[in-house]
Each structure stands twice: as structure tokens, then as C-alpha cells.
Amino acid sequence: MVGFKHTLCALLLTMVTGMAIAQNNTNSPYTRYGYGDLSDQSFGNSKAMGGIAFGLRDGAQINPLNPASYTAIDSLTFIFEGGVSLQNMNVNNGGVKLNAKNSSFDYLAMQFRLHPRIAMSVGLLPFSSVGYNVSESHSGTAETTPGANDATPDYTKTLAGDGGLHQLYAGVGVKVLKNLSLGVNVSYFWGDITRSLTMLYPNTSSSYSFVRQNAVSVSDYKLDFGAQYTQDFGKKHSVTIGAVYSPKHNLNNDVTVTTQASTTVSNELDATLGLPNSFGVGVTYNYNRHLMVGVDYSLQKWADVNYKGDDVDNDMHETYTYCDRHKISMGAEYIPNLIGRSYLAHIKYRLGAYYTTPYYKINGEKASREYGVTAGFGLPVPRSRSILSISGQFVRVKGLETNMVNENIFRVSIGLTFNERWFFKRRVE
């Protein structure tokens, strides 16, 4: 009972802290487009290994990116996990530099077995985040009113946005054969994203200045399917192949555009927002429970998804076309000695890297490329089966054109896994 109380208190603290800081987790100008920055939904062990997850099968930690992995848990275990991240971002755009520090809530989840062949997981994950504030000033050729043919006025233009999307999932994994498991996650998908354009004309009548705000609210469901097959080769070698699929889905949403000038006008828009068909496949190799290496590939068919709505930076309605998003991840984990007395021998040493492309276009062209290297540790908590996962990630976002933004991000992620034997019955003589 004491262990349960400690576990519950720690998880509640993680959740409250995460929700409190979740609104301030990015300052990237690229989040102006689409749904913003798509969140890394991997958990502590996966984050340190480049984000590999589709073929990852670990009974001691949760892997919601492939619900088929839930069946790896044993019958006596109840797992809780929570995680947060801290990051330092440096943005460079044509010699203009910005430094920002942010915190984010990463995940909160639990997992347990329902039947010898069935396991379940429930958790809360972020899906995307928006946060930017960009301004530019223009010196006019004369002090005149907007719309004059022979001159342009002074003005200051500010673009800002915040918000994000989240998902609360419940998933089930079923072991249909000895080596084959299937799984599904059903998520409640919701969130709000607000973007605004502020135009100030300091040397003209105040009636020409205005603020236009675009508010998007989403509330719908999301489905994710997964499969894993494990093949043993002798007593020391095994290979797990994993695959995942998320179907294309139009979202239930409300979009409101509000313009504030001499009067305030609000309009409800008929907008279409959607999620793409997403595919993923991964392979992991395990040697004698000491060494695990893996590689993942994922494809999100954003090119088939249109966002039709209103751009606050444009007086006309505009249809946005996205581009397919590709991601390749690779990673490894090494445990020196499972039964040795040395604490250092029980640490899980992790390393990884990834490469991904954006899902949005800027002026009809692909905007950037993202590269990341990761490393971390899985630290056993003394006198327990719990694990403290610490990882560091260096991320480079490279703009493809000379006028596009470059970003360097260093992120530290901390995850705590409570691995409790709740269903173990002690025998008293």
C-alpha cells in the first residue's frame, strides 16, 4: 500500500507539472504552418534511441507507438510512466538570432495485463504544439493613408500563435499466436490553436490598424493499429518485426475568424481539417538481453490532406497543400550485466539518431530538413523494479532556402517508470 501511495503521488505531481508547463513548449517560427510542430510521442527508452518504437518490445516500459507491444508485460506487473522535457533553442534567420528556453509535458500512461493473452494501456500524449511571435517593421515613402497609389505608410506587422492538440488514448494488445501480437489504440483527440495578425500604422489614423485572429478548435477520435512478430534464433538471438497503421480521418472542428478594428466582427468558417494515412515498419534485434539494436521507417501521407480555411495573413480564403512526411530512426541499447552486483553494470546505455522531412510547404516548396542525435541512460531505482530514464537530444532544423530559418535545439528528457508487482501474492507460513 505504501508503494502504491508513493506511485500515485509521484504520477499526480508529474501530471500537474506537465499540464502547467505544456502551454509553453516551443518558439519555432515553423509552427505557423499546419498543426504546428508534431510532438515526439515516444517514451523514455525510445527517446534515447532515436525514437525507434515499431519493433520495440520491452515488458518493463510502455510503448504506445505500437499497441501490439503491450502483451510483452508479465502477469504480475502494473506499470506507470510519466515524463517531461527541458529544451534550449537557438533560431537563426539571416543573421537575426533568437534564444528561447522551454519546458514540455511529454507523456503520462499506465499499463497492465487483463488476461494471459491480453494487455491494456491508458495514457495522455501531446500531438502537436504551436508557439511563435514574429514582427517586422516597414518604413514608408510618405506619411499617408493605406491604399494610396503613390506612397506607402509606415507599419509594423506581427504574427503570433499558440496552442496545440492532444490525445487521451486507451489501447489493447492481444497475443493471437505464440509469436504474434496485434493491438489498437482508440484516442480522444482535441485541442485549440490560435493565430493572429496585428497591423499597426503609427503615422495614420488609428482606424486603419487592426488585429485579425484565427481560432481553431478540434474535438474528435483517432485510431492506431499495430502488429509485432518475434522470432527466436537459438537461446540468445531474437528478431522482432513491427508494423503500424493510422487511417486518414477528417476531424470535427470549429474555425472562427475575428477582426478587431474600429468594430469587432466574428465569422464562423466552413473549414476542413484532417489527419493523414500513416504507415510505419520497424525491426529490432536482441542478443541475450544484453544488446538491442533497431531501425524504424515511417511515412505520413500529408500530401493527400488539405487544410481549407482562412489564413490570418491573407485577405482571401486559401487552400493549403501539404507534403508527405518521411522519418528514419535507428538506435541501440546495451546492458553490461543483468545479474552482476555493480550498479553501473545494470544501467541501460542508449544511443540513436534520426532524420525527418516536414509535412508542410512554404510558398509551395518544402521548407526544411530535421536531423537529430540522441543518447541516454536507463537508471535502475535501488530496491525496486522502477527505472529513471534520462536522455539528451541535439536537433538541427536546416532551412532549404537562404531566407528560411535554421534552428539548433538541445533537449533533456526525464522519464520515470514505476514497475510495481501489484498482483504478486506473498505467502505467509
CORBEL-V25839 format. One record per residue. N is the residue number from 1. PHI is phi in whole degrees, 0 to 359 (999 if undefined). PSI is psi in radians with two decimals (none if undefined). OMEGA is omega in radians with two decimals (none if undefined). Layout:
N|PHI|PSI|OMEGA  N|PHI|PSI|OMEGA
This chain:
1|999|-0.66|3.11  2|298|-0.76|3.11  3|300|-0.68|3.13  4|296|-0.77|-3.13  5|296|-0.74|3.12  6|297|-0.73|3.13  7|298|-0.83|-3.10  8|296|-0.75|3.14  9|296|-0.74|-3.14  10|296|-0.72|-3.14  11|291|-0.69|3.09  12|297|-0.69|3.10  13|296|-0.74|3.10  14|299|-0.76|-3.11  15|294|-0.82|-3.12  16|297|-0.77|3.11  17|298|-0.77|-3.13  18|297|-0.80|-3.13  19|294|-0.55|-3.12  20|290|-0.58|-3.07  21|256|-0.03|-3.05  22|294|-0.34|-3.09  23|276|-0.02|-3.06  24|225|1.14|-3.02  25|237|0.21|3.07  26|200|2.64|3.01  27|226|0.57|-3.05  28|274|2.23|3.05  29|299|-0.40|3.14  30|292|-0.30|3.13  31|285|0.01|3.02  32|294|-0.38|-2.99  33|255|2.50|3.06  34|61|-2.34|3.12  35|269|0.12|-3.11  36|91|-2.69|-3.13  37|281|2.12|3.11  38|287|2.21|-3.03  39|288|2.58|2.97  40|282|1.92|-3.06  41|267|0.17|3.11  42|285|2.70|-3.14  43|267|-3.07|-2.94  44|307|-0.84|-3.11  45|291|-0.68|-3.12  46|291|-0.66|-3.12  47|303|-0.67|-3.10  48|282|-0.17|-3.12  49|246|0.68|3.07  50|73|0.11|3.14  51|89|0.18|3.10  52|298|2.45|-3.07  53|205|-0.52|-2.96  54|295|-0.64|3.09  55|257|0.14|-3.10  56|280|2.19|-3.07  57|224|1.78|-3.04  58|224|1.99|-3.12  59|290|-0.15|-3.11  60|261|-0.16|-3.13  61|218|2.73|-3.04  62|271|2.48|3.13  63|226|1.47|-3.07  64|287|-0.22|-3.13  65|288|-0.26|2.95  66|221|1.74|-3.07  67|296|-0.27|3.06  68|295|-0.37|-3.11  69|288|-0.22|-3.08  70|298|-0.51|-3.09  71|289|-0.10|3.11  72|287|-0.30|-3.12  73|291|2.55|3.11  74|272|2.97|-2.97  75|287|-0.26|-3.07  76|260|-0.08|-2.93  77|257|2.48|3.00  78|233|2.07|-3.03  79|251|2.34|2.96  80|240|2.45|3.08  81|221|2.48|3.03  82|216|2.60|-3.11  83|207|2.64|3.07  84|222|2.85|3.11  85|226|2.64|3.02  86|236|2.41|-3.11  87|218|2.65|3.04  88|240|2.15|-3.07  89|242|2.32|3.01  90|244|2.12|-3.11  91|250|2.34|-3.13  92|230|2.15|3.13  93|223|1.70|3.10  94|61|0.65|-3.13  95|91|-0.23|3.06  96|274|2.12|-3.02  97|245|2.56|3.13  98|220|2.39|3.04  99|241|2.35|-3.14  100|218|2.48|3.08  101|242|2.33|-3.05  102|222|2.82|3.03  103|232|2.72|-3.12  104|210|2.57|2.94  105|277|2.25|-3.07  106|260|-0.85|-3.08  107|190|2.75|3.01  108|211|2.15|-3.02  109|204|2.84|3.03  110|221|2.75|-3.12  111|211|2.49|-3.13  112|201|2.88|-3.13  113|263|2.38|3.09  114|262|-0.44|-3.01  115|200|2.75|3.11  116|308|-0.42|3.14  117|245|0.06|-3.05  118|228|2.31|3.08  119|227|2.72|-3.05  120|227|2.61|3.05  121|222|2.52|3.08  122|227|2.37|-3.11  123|196|2.97|3.14  124|238|2.23|-3.09  125|225|2.55|2.93  126|279|2.57|3.09  127|255|-0.73|3.13  128|205|2.85|3.13  129|218|2.52|3.12  130|234|2.29|3.09  131|192|1.90|3.13  132|202|2.76|3.07  133|205|1.84|-3.05  134|235|2.29|-3.14  135|232|2.64|3.01  136|215|2.53|3.13  137|245|2.56|-3.13  138|232|2.26|3.08  139|266|2.08|-3.09  140|283|2.96|3.13  141|273|-0.26|3.10  142|196|2.75|3.08  143|277|1.73|-3.08  144|214|3.14|-3.11  145|272|2.68|3.09  146|300|2.48|3.09  147|99|-0.13|3.11  148|292|2.52|-3.05  149|279|-0.45|-3.00  150|259|0.02|-3.10  151|199|2.85|3.08  152|235|2.52|-3.09  153|274|2.89|2.95  154|291|2.52|3.04  155|203|2.79|3.01  156|236|2.23|-3.10  157|245|2.22|-3.13  158|233|2.24|3.05  159|248|2.27|-3.11  160|219|2.66|3.11  161|201|2.66|3.07  162|203|2.91|3.12  163|119|-2.82|-3.13  164|166|3.06|3.14  165|243|2.63|-3.06  166|223|2.84|3.05  167|217|2.35|3.05  168|252|2.00|-3.01  169|248|2.69|2.93  170|227|2.18|-3.04  171|229|2.68|3.13  172|228|2.35|3.02  173|244|2.43|-3.10  174|233|2.25|3.06  175|272|1.74|-3.06  176|278|-0.50|3.04  177|225|3.03|-3.10  178|303|-0.71|-3.06  179|251|0.02|-3.05  180|239|2.24|3.09  181|234|2.52|3.06  182|236|2.67|-3.12  183|205|2.85|3.10  184|213|2.44|2.97  185|249|2.32|3.02  186|245|2.15|-3.02  187|240|2.51|2.87  188|271|2.13|-2.95  189|244|2.11|-3.06  190|207|2.92|3.06  191|158|3.00|3.14  192|227|2.38|3.08  193|231|2.22|-3.14  194|239|2.25|3.07  195|234|2.54|-3.10  196|219|2.63|3.02  197|238|2.18|3.09  198|243|2.15|3.10  199|243|2.08|3.13  200|243|2.23|3.09  201|247|1.63|-2.98  202|292|-0.46|-3.05  203|256|0.28|3.13  204|233|3.14|3.10  205|300|2.43|-3.11  206|298|-0.31|-3.12  207|292|-0.29|-3.14  208|276|-0.36|3.09  209|285|2.58|-3.12  210|203|2.84|3.03  211|233|2.19|3.09  212|244|2.22|-3.07  213|238|2.34|3.10  214|246|2.01|-3.11  215|246|2.14|-3.14  216|246|2.26|3.10  217|236|2.25|-3.08  218|238|2.42|3.06  219|208|1.90|-3.05  220|197|-2.87|3.13  221|242|2.91|3.13  222|214|2.46|3.14  223|239|2.47|3.06  224|221|2.29|-3.13  225|244|2.61|-3.14  226|212|2.78|3.09  227|214|2.55|3.06  228|219|2.40|3.08  229|232|2.23|-3.12  230|245|2.29|3.10  231|237|2.17|3.09  232|272|2.50|3.04  233|235|1.67|-3.04  234|75|-2.79|-3.08  235|270|-0.29|-3.00  236|246|-0.23|-3.03  237|241|2.46|3.03  238|208|2.64|3.12  239|231|2.31|3.07  240|243|2.23|3.08  241|251|2.25|-3.12  242|234|2.61|3.08  243|218|2.54|3.13  244|224|2.71|3.12  245|210|2.33|3.03  246|236|2.15|-3.06  247|283|2.67|3.05  248|297|2.48|-3.02  249|204|2.21|3.00  250|280|2.40|-3.01  251|264|2.58|2.98  252|282|2.08|-3.02  253|212|2.81|3.02  254|234|2.36|3.11  255|233|2.21|3.14  256|234|2.28|3.07  257|249|2.15|-3.12  258|241|2.23|3.10  259|246|2.18|3.14  260|247|2.01|3.05  261|222|-2.16|3.04  262|292|-0.45|3.02  263|227|2.94|3.13  264|248|2.22|-3.13  265|234|2.25|3.10  266|240|2.43|3.13  267|226|2.35|3.00  268|275|2.29|-3.10  269|254|2.60|3.02  270|271|1.63|-3.04  271|245|2.61|3.11  272|243|2.05|3.07  273|241|2.56|-3.10  274|209|2.94|3.02  275|246|2.60|-3.03  276|270|2.90|2.84  277|296|2.26|-3.12  278|234|2.38|-3.12  279|231|2.56|3.08  280|208|2.57|3.09  281|218|2.49|-3.13  282|211|2.68|3.12  283|227|2.34|3.03  284|233|2.52|3.08  285|243|2.33|-3.11  286|237|2.22|3.10  287|248|1.87|2.96  288|54|0.51|3.14  289|63|0.18|3.10  290|260|-0.66|-3.05  291|230|2.31|3.06  292|227|2.25|3.07  293|232|2.58|-3.10  294|205|2.86|3.09  295|216|2.47|3.14  296|233|2.63|2.95  297|223|2.35|3.10  298|227|2.62|3.11  299|225|2.16|3.05  300|247|2.10|-3.01  301|275|1.11|3.13  302|292|-0.37|3.14  303|297|-0.38|3.13  304|269|0.02|-3.10  305|250|2.23|3.07  306|253|2.39|2.96  307|255|1.89|-3.13  308|251|2.00|-3.13  309|194|-2.47|-3.09  310|236|2.33|3.07  311|266|2.15|-3.10  312|295|-0.31|-3.13  313|264|0.25|-3.11  314|216|2.38|-3.13  315|286|-0.21|-3.11  316|252|2.66|2.98  317|293|2.53|-3.03  318|219|2.47|3.08  319|261|2.17|-3.12  320|263|2.33|3.02  321|251|2.36|3.14  322|261|-3.08|3.09  323|228|2.72|-3.12  324|298|2.47|-3.13  325|253|2.17|3.12  326|247|2.53|3.07  327|215|2.33|3.06  328|238|2.24|-3.13  329|231|2.59|3.03  330|215|2.60|-3.10  331|195|2.96|-3.12  332|210|2.69|3.06  333|223|2.38|-3.11  334|228|2.28|3.07  335|242|2.01|-3.06  336|299|-0.81|-3.05  337|206|2.09|-3.09  338|284|-0.46|-3.03  339|240|0.09|-3.13  340|288|2.88|-3.12  341|275|-0.38|-3.11  342|288|2.31|3.11  343|296|-0.68|-3.13  344|298|-0.50|-3.12  345|286|-0.29|-3.12  346|265|-0.14|-3.13  347|290|2.47|3.05  348|266|1.99|-3.13  349|265|2.22|-3.00  350|232|2.59|-3.11  351|208|2.57|3.14  352|191|3.10|3.11  353|201|2.78|3.09  354|207|2.85|3.08  355|219|2.36|-3.14  356|213|2.73|3.10  357|251|2.75|3.14  358|284|2.90|3.12  359|254|0.03|-3.10  360|237|2.82|3.07  361|244|2.66|3.04  362|240|2.09|-3.08  363|55|0.66|3.08  364|81|0.04|-3.10  365|239|2.62|3.05  366|297|2.43|-2.90  367|271|-0.76|-2.92  368|203|3.06|2.97  369|230|2.56|-3.12  370|237|2.29|3.11  371|236|2.52|3.13  372|213|2.49|2.98  373|238|2.51|-3.04  374|225|2.69|3.06  375|202|2.69|3.14  376|181|-3.04|-3.08  377|224|2.60|2.91  378|251|1.84|-3.02  379|262|2.05|3.10  380|295|2.38|3.06  381|277|2.16|-3.07  382|305|2.50|3.10  383|58|0.60|3.08  384|201|3.05|3.06  385|258|0.19|-3.10  386|279|2.82|-3.05  387|225|2.33|3.01  388|257|2.00|-3.12  389|259|2.17|3.11  390|235|2.25|3.14  391|221|2.65|3.03  392|241|2.42|-3.13  393|230|2.25|2.98  394|251|2.14|-3.06  395|240|2.29|3.08  396|243|2.05|3.05  397|255|1.99|-3.03  398|253|2.05|3.06  399|292|2.45|-3.06  400|275|-0.26|3.10  401|242|2.77|-3.06  402|295|-0.45|-3.11  403|266|0.12|-3.12  404|262|2.77|-2.98  405|280|2.47|2.96  406|251|2.45|-3.13  407|229|2.38|2.97  408|242|2.17|-3.05  409|233|2.28|2.96  410|245|2.16|-3.03  411|234|2.34|3.04  412|248|2.18|-3.13  413|245|2.41|-3.13  414|233|2.17|3.11  415|231|2.47|-3.14  416|237|2.16|-3.13  417|250|2.03|3.04  418|268|2.01|-3.09  419|248|1.62|-3.00  420|254|2.42|3.03  421|270|1.30|-3.09  422|289|-0.49|-3.02  423|261|0.20|3.11  424|277|2.19|-3.13  425|259|2.07|3.13  426|281|2.44|3.13  427|263|2.26|-3.13  428|250|2.11|3.14  429|278|none|none
